[in-house]
Amino acid sequence: MKSDDFLRSDIAAYAITHTTRPDDVLRDLAAETHERLGGAAGMQIPSDQGTLLYILASIIQPRLAVEVGTFTGYSSICVARALPEGGRLIACDVSEEWTSVARRYWERAGVADRIELRLGDAAATLRAMPVDETIDFAFIDADKEGYPVYYEEIMTRLRPGGLIAVDNTLQHGRIVDAEAGGTVPGMRAFNDLVAADKRATTVLLPFADGVTLIYKN
């Protein structure tokens, strides 16, 4: 999903030219992902979304960050680069193939020592974390039917003042189509769940494919 899907193309182009661009590591990772994975490369976040994640994580300065859905590692590099000294990122994914690409680029980016990859069912991974293990920042970008579980497990451990960023919450604009099927009804239910959560202050940004920011009160 590109960040211009909810903007006029000229405005989108202007915004991109006034956004910090990715370095060689991220450009090469994006290119290899597209070359190797074809259509599946659409799961990779766009570069301006990576810049947004870096800024958010830099503001939060997480001692512990969690990512659900690592794919080939673009978003994890952006978050890991923002970690303070001693900070770590737990990256959850199910694919050895995709994360093998991520591992190479983590090494190249110099952030491999900050990232702990946990392969397997993300819900089980999160549930296995101690309830008193405080999370400061999280990014959710995985199977959409799992979002409510991932959200609750992270929210339970998120410190007050912590932040969760959730991807794909506009579903290519189909979120407002009452007849849309597939993952849309589930995402609509998730969006309603988050909006009604008294523990949080939220904003759904019409950016990329919809990015919801959830601040724990």
C-alpha positions, 0 to 999 in steps of 0.5 A, spaced: 500 500 500 502 506 497 502 513 502 498 516 496 492 512 496 488 517 500 491 523 497 491 527 490 498 524 486 501 531 486 500 532 493 502 525 495 509 527 491 510 533 494 509 530 501 514 525 499 519 530 497 519 533 503 519 527 507 526 524 510 528 519 505 531 512 506 538 510 506 542 505 502 540 500 507 532 501 507 532 502 499 536 496 498 532 492 502 525 494 499 528 493 492 530 486 494 523 484 497 520 486 491 525 482 486 524 476 491 517 476 493 513 479 487 506 481 489 507 479 497 512 485 497 506 489 498 506 487 505 512 491 506 511 498 509 512 504 504 518 509 506 514 514 509 511 510 514 518 507 516 520 514 517 514 515 521 515 509 526 522 512 527 520 518 529 514 515 534 519 511 537 525 516 537 519 520 541 517 514 546 525 512 547 522 505 548 526 500 553 522 495 550 518 495 543 514 489 540 513 488 533 507 483 531 509 482 523 516 483 521 516 480 514 523 482 511 525 487 516 523 494 514 519 496 520 524 493 525 530 497 522 526 503 523 524 502 530 531 499 532 534 505 530 530 509 535 532 505 541 535 508 547 542 505 549 540 498 552 533 498 549 531 492 545 525 490 540 522 483 540 520 481 533 514 476 532 513 473 525 511 466 523 516 465 516 523 463 517 524 465 509 522 472 510 525 473 516 532 470 513 532 477 509 530 481 515 536 478 519 541 480 513 539 487 513 539 487 521 546 486 521 547 491 515 544 496 519 548 495 525 541 493 529 542 486 530 544 486 537 537 490 539 532 485 536 530 478 538 526 474 533 521 470 536 518 465 530 511 462 531 504 464 533 504 471 535 499 470 540 502 465 544 509 469 544 505 475 547 501 471 552 508 467 554 511 474 556 510 476 563 504 481 565 509 485 569 514 486 563 512 493 561 512 495 553 513 502 551 512 501 544 509 497 539 507 496 532 502 491 529 502 489 522 500 482 521 494 477 520 488 482 521 484 477 524 489 476 530 489 484 531 484 484 537 488 478 541 495 482 539 492 489 541 489 486 548 496 482 550 500 488 548 495 493 551 495 489 558 503 490 558 503 497 555 506 502 560 501 509 561 504 513 556 506 508 551 504 507 544 501 502 539 501 503 532 497 499 528 497 498 520 492 497 515 486 500 519 483 503 512 483 497 508 484 500 502 479 505 503 474 499 503 473 500 511 467 504 509 464 500 504 458 496 508 458 490 503 466 489 503 468 482 505 474 479 506 478 482 512 474 488 512 468 486 517 474 484 522 478 490 521 471 495 522 470 491 529 477 492 531 477 499 529 470 500 533 474 496 539 479 501 539 475 507 539 471 505 545 477 503 549 477 507 555 484 506 557 486 509 550 486 516 546 486 514 539 487 517 532 486 514 525 490 517 520 489 517 513 496 515 511 498 509 507 493 504 508 490 507 515 495 507 521 492 508 528 496 511 533 493 508 540 496 512 546 495 509 553 492 514 558 
